[in-house]
Amino acid sequence: MVVDQLSPVPERDLELDRLFQALSDATRRDIVARVTAGEYSVSGLAALYAMSFAAVQKHVAVLERASLVTKEKRGREQIVRGNHDGLQKARHLLDHFEIIWRQRASRIADILAEDDERDLP
């Protein structure tokens, strides 16, 4: 059976839960995109969004807890930059799901091919 041939689902990982929860928000995804391209101060990020500085700080804090960004105090500013390791964890899980999906699609194609061969006279 196709389901029996699937790889086991990875055990629940709270770190991954936090990571995908953080990425579920469009503003946070936009912040991640910006800070992976270059570092920003929190006040520089706040200037880009139609929300309060405190709201942007909260978004950055969620991303920091999810290991998607790092924050460093530099003088009076807090500098935010992307965290490659956090993004790699998300990518590994998505790669895992893609492998499962490809295996499932391949197995369905094999089953359909077997059915076609049986139907031939």
ROTIKE-57817 format. One record per residue: z, y, x of N, C-alpha, C, O, CB in turn; residue number from 1; residue in one letter. Coordinates in Angstrom, 3 decimals, decimal comma. Glycine has a CB too. Layout:
- Z / Y / X / Z / Y / X / Z / Y / X / Z / Y / X / Z / Y / X / NUM / a .
...
end
This chain:
- 0,000 / -1,182 / 0,841 / 0,000 / 0,000 / 0,000 / 0,000 / 1,239 / 0,881 / 0,604 / 1,251 / 1,954 / 1,214 / 0,002 / -0,954 / 1 / m .
- -0,686 / 2,284 / 0,417 / -0,833 / 3,505 / 1,210 / 0,517 / 4,112 / 1,558 / 0,734 / 4,515 / 2,701 / -1,679 / 4,524 / 0,461 / 2 / v .
- 1,430 / 4,183 / 0,592 / 2,731 / 4,825 / 0,821 / 3,510 / 4,113 / 1,915 / 4,215 / 4,752 / 2,696 / 3,553 / 4,850 / -0,471 / 3 / v .
- 3,383 / 2,770 / 1,976 / 4,113 / 2,014 / 2,992 / 3,645 / 2,343 / 4,411 / 4,388 / 2,139 / 5,371 / 3,962 / 0,527 / 2,736 / 4 / d .
- 2,429 / 2,846 / 4,545 / 1,888 / 3,111 / 5,873 / 2,158 / 4,527 / 6,361 / 1,763 / 4,886 / 7,470 / 0,414 / 2,858 / 5,876 / 5 / q .
- 2,818 / 5,322 / 5,556 / 3,113 / 6,688 / 5,968 / 4,233 / 6,715 / 6,986 / 5,119 / 5,861 / 6,987 / 3,478 / 7,545 / 4,764 / 6 / l .
- 4,177 / 7,710 / 7,848 / 5,270 / 7,907 / 8,794 / 6,499 / 8,345 / 8,016 / 6,383 / 8,985 / 6,970 / 4,897 / 8,956 / 9,890 / 7 / s .
- 7,665 / 8,004 / 8,520 / 8,862 / 8,451 / 7,811 / 8,973 / 9,972 / 7,828 / 8,575 / 10,626 / 8,792 / 10,115 / 7,825 / 8,432 / 8 / p .
- 9,515 / 10,520 / 6,755 / 9,732 / 11,966 / 6,683 / 10,853 / 12,311 / 7,656 / 11,870 / 11,619 / 7,704 / 10,083 / 12,431 / 5,214 / 9 / v .
- 10,671 / 13,387 / 8,436 / 11,739 / 13,761 / 9,373 / 13,045 / 14,015 / 8,633 / 13,053 / 14,508 / 7,505 / 11,341 / 15,008 / 10,179 / 10 / p .
- 14,133 / 13,674 / 9,283 / 15,434 / 13,890 / 8,652 / 15,628 / 15,376 / 8,394 / 15,051 / 16,225 / 9,073 / 16,582 / 13,334 / 9,537 / 11 / e .
- 16,437 / 15,665 / 7,415 / 16,689 / 17,058 / 7,056 / 17,237 / 17,788 / 8,277 / 18,190 / 17,351 / 8,923 / 17,680 / 17,160 / 5,854 / 12 / r .
- 16,618 / 18,877 / 8,556 / 16,973 / 19,678 / 9,713 / 17,296 / 21,081 / 9,208 / 16,404 / 21,808 / 8,771 / 15,817 / 19,696 / 10,783 / 13 / d .
- 18,556 / 21,456 / 9,265 / 18,967 / 22,754 / 8,743 / 18,279 / 23,911 / 9,471 / 18,008 / 24,959 / 8,884 / 20,476 / 22,901 / 8,852 / 14 / l .
- 18,007 / 23,702 / 10,740 / 17,320 / 24,745 / 11,505 / 15,910 / 24,966 / 10,946 / 15,460 / 26,104 / 10,816 / 17,254 / 24,365 / 13,011 / 15 / e .
- 15,221 / 23,879 / 10,618 / 13,891 / 24,002 / 10,020 / 13,975 / 24,593 / 8,621 / 13,099 / 25,356 / 8,215 / 13,195 / 22,639 / 9,973 / 16 / l .
- 15,018 / 24,246 / 7,883 / 15,198 / 24,843 / 6,554 / 15,301 / 26,363 / 6,671 / 14,663 / 27,097 / 5,916 / 16,463 / 24,268 / 5,860 / 17 / d .
- 16,108 / 26,825 / 7,623 / 16,265 / 28,271 / 7,834 / 14,937 / 28,905 / 8,246 / 14,585 / 29,996 / 7,798 / 17,340 / 28,548 / 8,908 / 18 / r .
- 14,216 / 28,200 / 9,102 / 12,950 / 28,714 / 9,611 / 11,938 / 28,908 / 8,477 / 11,333 / 29,974 / 8,364 / 12,382 / 27,764 / 10,672 / 19 / l .
- 11,755 / 27,894 / 7,648 / 10,771 / 28,018 / 6,575 / 11,271 / 28,945 / 5,464 / 10,467 / 29,609 / 4,810 / 10,441 / 26,638 / 5,999 / 20 / f .
- 12,556 / 28,996 / 5,250 / 13,093 / 29,963 / 4,285 / 12,803 / 31,386 / 4,779 / 12,427 / 32,255 / 3,993 / 14,634 / 29,750 / 4,079 / 21 / q .
- 12,978 / 31,615 / 6,066 / 12,690 / 32,938 / 6,630 / 11,208 / 33,279 / 6,479 / 10,860 / 34,423 / 6,184 / 13,099 / 32,992 / 8,119 / 22 / a .
- 10,350 / 32,306 / 6,677 / 8,913 / 32,553 / 6,590 / 8,403 / 32,637 / 5,156 / 7,240 / 32,972 / 4,932 / 8,170 / 31,472 / 7,318 / 23 / l .
- 9,253 / 32,340 / 4,193 / 8,810 / 32,372 / 2,794 / 8,650 / 33,811 / 2,279 / 8,100 / 34,019 / 1,197 / 9,810 / 31,611 / 1,910 / 24 / s .
- 9,116 / 34,785 / 3,032 / 9,040 / 36,185 / 2,617 / 7,892 / 36,883 / 3,357 / 7,780 / 36,783 / 4,579 / 10,391 / 36,912 / 2,887 / 25 / d .
- 7,040 / 37,592 / 2,601 / 5,863 / 38,240 / 3,184 / 6,234 / 39,305 / 4,221 / 5,561 / 39,427 / 5,245 / 5,023 / 38,870 / 2,084 / 26 / a .
- 7,277 / 40,061 / 3,971 / 7,685 / 41,087 / 4,947 / 8,117 / 40,434 / 6,249 / 7,764 / 40,897 / 7,333 / 8,833 / 41,958 / 4,384 / 27 / t .
- 8,879 / 39,360 / 6,134 / 9,341 / 38,682 / 7,361 / 8,163 / 38,064 / 8,119 / 8,131 / 38,095 / 9,349 / 10,383 / 37,584 / 7,016 / 28 / r .
- 7,192 / 37,502 / 7,382 / 6,005 / 36,963 / 8,070 / 5,271 / 38,087 / 8,789 / 4,780 / 37,898 / 9,902 / 5,052 / 36,252 / 7,064 / 29 / r .
- 5,195 / 39,246 / 8,161 / 4,519 / 40,376 / 8,784 / 5,275 / 40,835 / 10,032 / 4,661 / 41,159 / 11,048 / 4,381 / 41,535 / 7,786 / 30 / d .
- 6,590 / 40,861 / 9,954 / 7,389 / 41,234 / 11,130 / 7,144 / 40,238 / 12,262 / 6,970 / 40,631 / 13,416 / 8,904 / 41,289 / 10,776 / 31 / i .
- 7,133 / 38,950 / 11,927 / 6,890 / 37,934 / 12,968 / 5,519 / 38,155 / 13,602 / 5,381 / 38,093 / 14,824 / 6,983 / 36,495 / 12,374 / 32 / v .
- 4,514 / 38,411 / 12,781 / 3,165 / 38,642 / 13,316 / 3,162 / 39,844 / 14,260 / 2,542 / 39,799 / 15,323 / 2,153 / 38,866 / 12,166 / 33 / a .
- 3,843 / 40,900 / 13,879 / 3,864 / 42,094 / 14,720 / 4,599 / 41,863 / 16,039 / 4,110 / 42,249 / 17,101 / 4,509 / 43,241 / 13,972 / 34 / r .
- 5,768 / 41,236 / 15,970 / 6,563 / 41,100 / 17,197 / 6,082 / 39,978 / 18,109 / 6,469 / 39,927 / 19,276 / 8,004 / 40,862 / 16,843 / 35 / v .
- 5,244 / 39,077 / 17,594 / 4,650 / 38,098 / 18,510 / 3,503 / 38,738 / 19,297 / 3,140 / 38,267 / 20,375 / 4,143 / 36,856 / 17,728 / 36 / t .
- 2,940 / 39,811 / 18,747 / 1,879 / 40,537 / 19,463 / 2,463 / 41,540 / 20,456 / 1,792 / 41,921 / 21,416 / 0,963 / 41,265 / 18,465 / 37 / a .
- 3,678 / 41,960 / 20,240 / 4,314 / 42,925 / 21,138 / 5,683 / 43,287 / 20,603 / 5,945 / 43,169 / 19,406 / 3,446 / 44,193 / 21,300 / 38 / g .
- 6,546 / 43,723 / 21,486 / 7,905 / 44,014 / 21,047 / 7,964 / 45,339 / 20,284 / 7,181 / 46,259 / 20,519 / 8,854 / 44,053 / 22,250 / 39 / e .
- 8,912 / 45,394 / 19,374 / 9,143 / 46,581 / 18,545 / 10,638 / 46,859 / 18,530 / 11,454 / 45,945 / 18,646 / 8,590 / 46,384 / 17,087 / 40 / y .
- 10,982 / 48,120 / 18,388 / 12,374 / 48,435 / 18,101 / 12,577 / 48,233 / 16,604 / 11,617 / 48,280 / 15,835 / 12,747 / 49,903 / 18,546 / 41 / s .
- 13,809 / 48,011 / 16,191 / 14,084 / 47,853 / 14,761 / 13,706 / 49,126 / 14,025 / 13,168 / 49,070 / 12,919 / 15,574 / 47,509 / 14,515 / 42 / v .
- 13,983 / 50,272 / 14,632 / 13,608 / 51,533 / 13,971 / 12,093 / 51,685 / 13,905 / 11,578 / 52,250 / 12,941 / 14,224 / 52,737 / 14,711 / 43 / s .
- 11,371 / 51,194 / 14,904 / 9,909 / 51,213 / 14,869 / 9,377 / 50,335 / 13,754 / 8,408 / 50,690 / 13,082 / 9,335 / 50,760 / 16,206 / 44 / g .
- 10,013 / 49,182 / 13,556 / 9,610 / 48,303 / 12,439 / 9,923 / 48,977 / 11,111 / 9,120 / 48,934 / 10,178 / 10,330 / 46,923 / 12,526 / 45 / l .
- 11,100 / 49,600 / 11,031 / 11,505 / 50,226 / 9,770 / 10,527 / 51,319 / 9,360 / 10,333 / 51,561 / 8,169 / 12,918 / 50,806 / 9,891 / 46 / a .
- 9,913 / 51,978 / 10,330 / 8,948 / 53,039 / 10,019 / 7,671 / 52,477 / 9,378 / 6,904 / 53,216 / 8,761 / 8,592 / 53,817 / 11,295 / 47 / a .
- 7,451 / 51,172 / 9,529 / 6,213 / 50,554 / 9,024 / 6,314 / 50,072 / 7,581 / 5,298 / 49,755 / 6,962 / 5,835 / 49,392 / 9,902 / 48 / l .
- 7,514 / 50,015 / 7,047 / 7,696 / 49,428 / 5,719 / 8,328 / 50,439 / 4,765 / 9,109 / 51,303 / 5,164 / 8,567 / 48,161 / 5,804 / 49 / y .
- 7,965 / 50,301 / 3,508 / 8,516 / 51,188 / 2,470 / 9,844 / 50,622 / 1,985 / 10,002 / 50,261 / 0,819 / 7,519 / 51,350 / 1,276 / 50 / a .
- 10,767 / 50,559 / 2,891 / 12,122 / 50,083 / 2,566 / 13,085 / 50,727 / 3,544 / 12,676 / 51,331 / 4,535 / 12,223 / 48,510 / 2,627 / 51 / m .
- 14,347 / 50,592 / 3,257 / 15,349 / 51,253 / 4,098 / 15,461 / 50,565 / 5,460 / 15,066 / 49,412 / 5,634 / 16,721 / 51,261 / 3,394 / 52 / s .
- 16,008 / 51,305 / 6,408 / 16,279 / 50,751 / 7,736 / 17,187 / 49,523 / 7,617 / 16,981 / 48,513 / 8,289 / 16,930 / 51,821 / 8,654 / 53 / f .
- 18,194 / 49,633 / 6,748 / 19,133 / 48,519 / 6,567 / 18,419 / 47,269 / 6,052 / 18,738 / 46,153 / 6,461 / 20,255 / 48,919 / 5,594 / 54 / a .
- 17,449 / 47,462 / 5,152 / 16,710 / 46,305 / 4,620 / 15,891 / 45,639 / 5,721 / 15,818 / 44,412 / 5,789 / 15,782 / 46,736 / 3,457 / 55 / a .
- 15,277 / 46,447 / 6,583 / 14,508 / 45,881 / 7,703 / 15,452 / 45,168 / 8,668 / 15,132 / 44,100 / 9,190 / 13,708 / 46,992 / 8,449 / 56 / v .
- 16,611 / 45,768 / 8,896 / 17,607 / 45,105 / 9,760 / 17,976 / 43,730 / 9,207 / 18,111 / 42,767 / 9,961 / 18,879 / 45,979 / 9,894 / 57 / q .
- 18,136 / 43,644 / 7,891 / 18,485 / 42,357 / 7,281 / 17,362 / 41,352 / 7,459 / 17,617 / 40,182 / 7,741 / 18,798 / 42,531 / 5,791 / 58 / k .
- 16,115 / 41,798 / 7,297 / 14,984 / 40,890 / 7,524 / 14,986 / 40,391 / 8,975 / 14,789 / 39,204 / 9,231 / 13,638 / 41,600 / 7,197 / 59 / h .
- 15,209 / 41,299 / 9,903 / 15,233 / 40,915 / 11,317 / 16,378 / 39,930 / 11,577 / 16,218 / 38,980 / 12,344 / 15,381 / 42,169 / 12,224 / 60 / v .
- 17,520 / 40,155 / 10,944 / 18,663 / 39,250 / 11,124 / 18,332 / 37,845 / 10,614 / 18,692 / 36,852 / 11,246 / 19,908 / 39,801 / 10,391 / 61 / a .
- 17,648 / 37,765 / 9,471 / 17,248 / 36,452 / 8,938 / 16,306 / 35,763 / 9,923 / 16,436 / 34,567 / 10,187 / 16,562 / 36,601 / 7,542 / 62 / v .
- 15,360 / 36,524 / 10,461 / 14,408 / 35,951 / 11,428 / 15,111 / 35,533 / 12,718 / 14,743 / 34,532 / 13,332 / 13,292 / 36,963 / 11,745 / 63 / l .
- 16,101 / 36,285 / 13,121 / 16,848 / 35,950 / 14,332 / 17,654 / 34,664 / 14,124 / 17,694 / 33,802 / 15,002 / 17,784 / 37,115 / 14,730 / 64 / e .
- 18,300 / 34,542 / 12,950 / 19,055 / 33,311 / 12,659 / 18,140 / 32,102 / 12,596 / 18,560 / 30,988 / 12,907 / 19,818 / 33,448 / 11,339 / 65 / r .
- 16,900 / 32,311 / 12,200 / 15,927 / 31,210 / 12,117 / 15,245 / 30,959 / 13,458 / 14,356 / 30,112 / 13,550 / 14,871 / 31,514 / 11,049 / 66 / a .
- 15,647 / 31,677 / 14,486 / 15,081 / 31,540 / 15,843 / 13,602 / 31,909 / 15,906 / 12,874 / 31,414 / 16,766 / 15,262 / 30,115 / 16,340 / 67 / s .
- 13,162 / 32,767 / 15,010 / 11,763 / 33,201 / 15,045 / 11,577 / 34,473 / 15,866 / 10,477 / 34,765 / 16,336 / 11,251 / 33,425 / 13,633 / 68 / l .
- 12,660 / 35,221 / 16,032 / 12,617 / 36,420 / 16,875 / 13,895 / 36,462 / 17,706 / 14,888 / 35,805 / 17,394 / 12,462 / 37,728 / 16,011 / 69 / v .
- 13,837 / 37,243 / 18,759 / 15,043 / 37,538 / 19,525 / 15,225 / 39,053 / 19,492 / 14,269 / 39,814 / 19,344 / 14,947 / 36,991 / 21,011 / 70 / t .
- 16,462 / 39,455 / 19,631 / 16,784 / 40,878 / 19,591 / 17,611 / 41,209 / 20,820 / 18,539 / 40,483 / 21,177 / 17,546 / 41,258 / 18,279 / 71 / k .
- 17,271 / 42,286 / 21,445 / 17,959 / 42,695 / 22,662 / 18,298 / 44,180 / 22,554 / 17,463 / 44,991 / 22,155 / 17,087 / 42,408 / 23,927 / 72 / e .
- 19,511 / 44,518 / 22,908 / 19,916 / 45,925 / 22,884 / 19,416 / 46,571 / 24,171 / 19,698 / 46,104 / 25,275 / 21,481 / 46,079 / 22,738 / 73 / k .
- 18,670 / 47,651 / 24,001 / 18,143 / 48,378 / 25,153 / 18,452 / 49,858 / 24,920 / 17,789 / 50,537 / 24,136 / 16,584 / 48,128 / 25,347 / 74 / r .
- 19,463 / 50,327 / 25,615 / 19,907 / 51,702 / 25,381 / 20,469 / 51,806 / 23,969 / 21,371 / 51,061 / 23,586 / 18,738 / 52,714 / 25,588 / 75 / g .
- 19,926 / 52,732 / 23,215 / 20,394 / 52,918 / 21,833 / 19,556 / 52,118 / 20,843 / 19,842 / 52,109 / 19,645 / 20,360 / 54,400 / 21,455 / 76 / r .
- 18,542 / 51,458 / 21,334 / 17,644 / 50,729 / 20,433 / 17,852 / 49,228 / 20,528 / 18,321 / 48,697 / 21,535 / 16,194 / 51,068 / 20,745 / 77 / e .
- 17,482 / 48,566 / 19,437 / 17,481 / 47,105 / 19,423 / 16,017 / 46,686 / 19,418 / 15,267 / 47,007 / 18,496 / 18,272 / 46,513 / 18,173 / 78 / q .
- 15,629 / 45,969 / 20,456 / 14,236 / 45,565 / 20,631 / 14,055 / 44,148 / 20,104 / 14,828 / 43,246 / 20,427 / 13,812 / 45,656 / 22,122 / 79 / i .
- 13,029 / 43,969 / 19,293 / 12,748 / 42,669 / 18,667 / 11,447 / 42,132 / 19,253 / 10,461 / 42,854 / 19,398 / 12,652 / 42,793 / 17,097 / 80 / v .
- 11,475 / 40,859 / 19,581 / 10,247 / 40,198 / 20,053 / 10,190 / 38,794 / 19,482 / 11,212 / 38,216 / 19,113 / 10,186 / 40,157 / 21,613 / 81 / r .
- 8,994 / 38,260 / 19,414 / 8,799 / 36,927 / 18,861 / 9,406 / 35,861 / 19,751 / 9,491 / 36,025 / 20,968 / 7,326 / 36,652 / 18,659 / 82 / g .
- 9,832 / 34,756 / 19,129 / 10,395 / 33,629 / 19,865 / 9,434 / 32,449 / 19,731 / 9,353 / 31,812 / 18,680 / 11,830 / 33,259 / 19,338 / 83 / n .
- 8,726 / 32,177 / 20,792 / 7,717 / 31,118 / 20,799 / 8,310 / 29,765 / 20,422 / 7,669 / 28,987 / 19,716 / 7,060 / 31,030 / 22,168 / 84 / h .
- 9,515 / 29,474 / 20,880 / 10,137 / 28,171 / 20,593 / 10,333 / 27,958 / 19,089 / 10,108 / 26,861 / 18,579 / 11,491 / 28,059 / 21,316 / 85 / d .
- 10,750 / 29,005 / 18,391 / 10,941 / 28,877 / 16,947 / 9,635 / 28,581 / 16,234 / 9,581 / 27,739 / 15,338 / 11,558 / 30,143 / 16,383 / 86 / g .
- 8,589 / 29,274 / 16,636 / 7,283 / 29,040 / 16,020 / 6,769 / 27,645 / 16,355 / 6,103 / 27,017 / 15,533 / 6,274 / 30,101 / 16,481 / 87 / l .
- 7,069 / 27,162 / 17,538 / 6,643 / 25,810 / 17,926 / 7,276 / 24,756 / 17,020 / 6,621 / 23,778 / 16,660 / 7,011 / 25,530 / 19,394 / 88 / q .
- 8,542 / 24,947 / 16,650 / 9,209 / 23,977 / 15,772 / 8,501 / 23,906 / 14,429 / 8,299 / 22,821 / 13,884 / 10,694 / 24,350 / 15,572 / 89 / k .
- 8,124 / 25,063 / 13,896 / 7,389 / 25,079 / 12,617 / 6,053 / 24,368 / 12,786 / 5,644 / 23,579 / 11,935 / 7,166 / 26,540 / 12,115 / 90 / a .
- 5,388 / 24,653 / 13,879 / 4,082 / 24,041 / 14,120 / 4,193 / 22,520 / 14,242 / 3,348 / 21,795 / 13,716 / 3,451 / 24,625 / 15,388 / 91 / r .
- 5,215 / 22,038 / 14,924 / 5,372 / 20,587 / 15,080 / 5,536 / 19,911 / 13,718 / 4,946 / 18,859 / 13,472 / 6,584 / 20,269 / 15,981 / 92 / h .
- 6,333 / 20,511 / 12,839 / 6,529 / 19,907 / 11,521 / 5,220 / 19,936 / 10,728 / 4,865 / 18,948 / 10,086 / 7,648 / 20,645 / 10,744 / 93 / l .
- 4,509 / 21,051 / 10,769 / 3,238 / 21,138 / 10,043 / 2,214 / 20,164 / 10,625 / 1,434 / 19,570 / 9,881 / 2,686 / 22,579 / 10,089 / 94 / l .
- 2,211 / 19,997 / 11,950 / 1,322 / 19,001 / 12,568 / 1,660 / 17,600 / 12,071 / 0,766 / 16,797 / 11,807 / 1,428 / 19,058 / 14,109 / 95 / d .
- 2,952 / 17,311 / 11,947 / 3,400 / 16,010 / 11,450 / 2,859 / 15,773 / 10,036 / 2,342 / 14,697 / 9,734 / 4,950 / 15,926 / 11,460 / 96 / h .
- 2,983 / 16,784 / 9,179 / 2,488 / 16,645 / 7,809 / 0,962 / 16,518 / 7,777 / 0,415 / 15,814 / 6,928 / 2,933 / 17,845 / 6,961 / 97 / f .
- 0,283 / 17,193 / 8,693 / -1,173 / 17,079 / 8,733 / -1,590 / 15,660 / 9,119 / -2,548 / 15,122 / 8,565 / -1,768 / 18,100 / 9,725 / 98 / e .
- -0,878 / 15,059 / 10,059 / -1,178 / 13,680 / 10,459 / -1,000 / 12,747 / 9,263 / -1,843 / 11,886 / 9,009 / -0,268 / 13,234 / 11,639 / 99 / i .
- 0,099 / 12,922 / 8,531 / 0,335 / 12,089 / 7,345 / -0,816 / 12,268 / 6,350 / -1,339 / 11,290 / 5,816 / 1,699 / 12,451 / 6,674 / 100 / i .
- -1,202 / 13,509 / 6,109 / -2,269 / 13,788 / 5,156 / -3,579 / 13,155 / 5,621 / -4,290 / 12,555 / 4,815 / -2,443 / 15,306 / 4,970 / 101 / w .
- -3,907 / 13,277 / 6,892 / -5,148 / 12,681 / 7,408 / -5,115 / 11,162 / 7,314 / -6,123 / 10,544 / 6,970 / -5,380 / 13,105 / 8,863 / 102 / r .
- -3,976 / 10,552 / 7,613 / -3,863 / 9,096 / 7,491 / -4,059 / 8,675 / 6,041 / -4,741 / 7,689 / 5,761 / -2,493 / 8,607 / 8,010 / 103 / q .
- -3,467 / 9,414 / 5,134 / -3,593 / 9,096 / 3,710 / -5,056 / 9,224 / 3,271 / -5,563 / 8,342 / 2,578 / -2,686 / 10,028 / 2,858 / 104 / r .
- -5,731 / 10,284 / 3,655 / -7,132 / 10,495 / 3,283 / -8,006 / 9,391 / 3,877 / -8,926 / 8,899 / 3,223 / -7,622 / 11,886 / 3,760 / 105 / a .
- -7,715 / 9,008 / 5,112 / -8,492 / 7,945 / 5,758 / -8,289 / 6,613 / 5,031 / -9,240 / 5,862 / 4,812 / -8,091 / 7,809 / 7,248 / 106 / s .
- -7,056 / 6,336 / 4,665 / -6,758 / 5,072 / 3,969 / -7,432 / 5,044 / 2,599 / -7,951 / 4,006 / 2,190 / -5,228 / 4,880 / 3,812 / 107 / r .
- -7,431 / 6,165 / 1,890 / -8,108 / 6,234 / 0,591 / -9,605 / 5,985 / 0,775 / -10,219 / 5,279 / -0,025 / -7,864 / 7,612 / -0,088 / 108 / i .
- -10,191 / 6,562 / 1,823 / -11,619 / 6,345 / 2,091 / -11,880 / 4,873 / 2,378 / -12,881 / 4,322 / 1,921 / -12,094 / 7,216 / 3,280 / 109 / a .
- -10,983 / 4,226 / 3,138 / -11,138 / 2,792 / 3,427 / -11,072 / 1,968 / 2,144 / -11,870 / 1,051 / 1,951 / -10,051 / 2,318 / 4,416 / 110 / d .
- -10,130 / 2,290 / 1,276 / -9,976 / 1,552 / 0,015 / -11,221 / 1,732 / -0,850 / -11,696 / 0,769 / -1,453 / -8,712 / 2,028 / -0,752 / 111 / i .
- -11,743 / 2,926 / -0,916 / -12,956 / 3,171 / -1,703 / -14,149 / 2,416 / -1,112 / -14,980 / 1,887 / -1,850 / -13,261 / 4,683 / -1,767 / 112 / l .
- -14,231 / 2,370 / 0,224 / -15,322 / 1,632 / 0,871 / -15,196 / 0,144 / 0,579 / -16,200 / -0,526 / 0,339 / -15,324 / 1,879 / 2,398 / 113 / a .
- -13,973 / -0,381 / 0,595 / -13,764 / -1,797 / 0,267 / -14,188 / -2,081 / -1,168 / -14,812 / -3,107 / -1,438 / -12,287 / -2,192 / 0,473 / 114 / e .
- -13,858 / -1,190 / -2,081 / -14,243 / -1,364 / -3,486 / -15,763 / -1,355 / -3,632 / -16,318 / -2,145 / -4,396 / -13,618 / -0,255 / -4,360 / 115 / d .
- -16,437 / -0,464 / -2,901 / -17,903 / -0,411 / -2,963 / -18,515 / -1,714 / -2,467 / -19,488 / -2,200 / -3,044 / -18,436 / 0,769 / -2,133 / 116 / d .
- -17,947 / -2,289 / -1,388 / -18,477 / -3,541 / -0,839 / -18,300 / -4,683 / -1,832 / -19,171 / -5,544 / -1,953 / -17,785 / -3,885 / 0,492 / 117 / e .
- -17,165 / -4,693 / -2,548 / -16,925 / -5,758 / -3,534 / -17,873 / -5,648 / -4,728 / -18,230 / -6,654 / -5,341 / -15,472 / -5,710 / -4,022 / 118 / r .
- -18,275 / -4,430 / -5,051 / -19,144 / -4,218 / -6,207 / -20,603 / -4,573 / -5,925 / -21,407 / -4,675 / -6,851 / -19,054 / -2,778 / -6,656 / 119 / d .
- -20,949 / -4,762 / -4,643 / -22,341 / -5,094 / -4,316 / -22,665 / -6,520 / -4,753 / -21,828 / -7,414 / -4,635 / -22,600 / -4,928 / -2,799 / 120 / l .
- -23,877 / -6,730 / -5,256 / -24,244 / -8,099 / -5,694 / -24,431 / -9,058 / -4,547 / -24,738 / -10,230 / -4,766 / -25,512 / -8,064 / -6,506 / 121 / p .
end
